[in-house]
């Protein structure tokens, strides 16, 4: 079994839960029309989101300074507002 690809069992579970889109392209799609598949499935969004999280963590650190859940939420909201202003 290739550890990078989901097993047939996992793909069956994903389909039964109503998520029919493949996250990893099937081999026949990868070789022929991968760009079209990426556009239709929104696959590239994952790399964009990972890039944003990476920049966010490198800028502000991985941890919050606040102790309570309420203050952590406020701290993260402020960091997100600063980040959005920074990239705009």
Beta strands, then each sheet from edge to edge (+ up, - down):
end
